[in-house]
Amino acid sequence: MRRYGLIGYPLTHSFSQRYFTEKFEREGIRDCAYLNFPIENIDELPGLLGDDALCGLNVTIPYKQAVLPYLHHKSEVVNAIGACNCIRIEKGALTGYNTDVAGFERSLFPLVMEHDHLRALILGRGGAAKAVEYVINRMGFSYRVVTRGPKKDITDLYYEEVDESVMSLYKLIINTTPLGMYPHVDECPPLPYEAMGPDHILFDLIYNPARTLFLKKGEERGAVVENGHKMLVLQAEESWRIWQEP
């Protein structure tokens, strides 16, 4: 039985385990299982790797950057952005990939395909934000990161610096933080939502709930909104493709 799984902490609601379990049943894949590994510290990873049947791992909060020293090989994207969310395990060697990039790019493109010069605000500076920055750069859009601090770049903004004038310039707003994720559904990034309008696009990497308070507030102002579900499906399928490569 080949085993795959997800490392992170906590893993109270795992999209990946449900998705792959249903995929295996739907496609008649009988020799595979997908498990959750809620490790409290990345130092616990070597203990998991003693399982010879383990063929691949997905990586989520808070280990997308912390896992890097454990990798024997890294994809070009992982080297570029410094974050890994997918590991292929073959003969004891760990190769790191980032499927967030493919998932985010393919799910964002339909929303921005008619825009040539969008400016983006990226909320947060974690591992997922690195994938988002990579994609936004590749699409040729200018952007600024909004953070609670400390600032890592001179162009970074604190939330209290995001005012109506900033909102009028930056029409694409991407939340990469866990603010609003279940069970904390009454939370949202502190933004001047009253300055949003129909020309804004809000993308939230969170998928549970389907409509975060961030998205609801934007939707109330007529903004185009998208959650992270499609991105998760796309990155999950990209992980499976990587694990099944010859």
C-alpha positions, 0 to 999 in steps of 0.5 A: 500500500503506497501512502501519501499524506499532509504535514502541518499543525493543526490539521483540524479540517484537511481538504487534502485527505478528503480530496485524495480519499474520494479521488482514490475511490472514484478512480478505483485506485486501491493501492493508495492511502492518504493520511494526515500527519499533524506534527507539532514541530518540524523536527518530527518529520524524520520519524515519519520518513521511516515508513518505507511505504511513504511516497509523497507529502503535501506541506501546509502551515506552518512548515512550507519554509521550515521543511526546506533543510530536509530536502535533498533536491528542490525544483526551480520554483522552490529555489526561486521562492523559498517555499515548498508544499509538495514532496516526492519521496523516492529511495529515501530522497526528498525532492521539493516542489511548489504546487501552490504556484500552478494552482494559484496561477490557473485559478487567478488567470480567468479573473484577470485575463482582460486586465493588462496593468493590474496592481495587487495588494498581497496580504501576508508574508508566509509561505503561500504569499511567496507563491502568490508573489511569484505568480504576480511577478510572472503575470507582469503585475506590480504589487505591494505586500501588506503586513503586520510587520516587520517590513521586509521591503521598502515598498511594504505597507502596514494595514493602517497605511492602506487607505482610500487612495491605496485602494483606488490604485490597487484593484486586485487584493489577495489574502494569504493570511489565515484571517477568517479561516474556520472557526474564526469566521468573524475575523477579516483583514483590517482594510477600508472595505468602504473604498472597494467597488465593482472594479476590485477583485478579491481572492482569498486562499482560504476555502473554509468557509467558502465565503470569508468575511473578507469576501463577503465585505468585498461582495457587498461593495460589488467586487468580484470574489474568489475563494481558494477551493479551485486553487486547492483542487488544481494544486492537489492534482499537480501534486498527484502528477508529480508523485506519479511521474516515472 
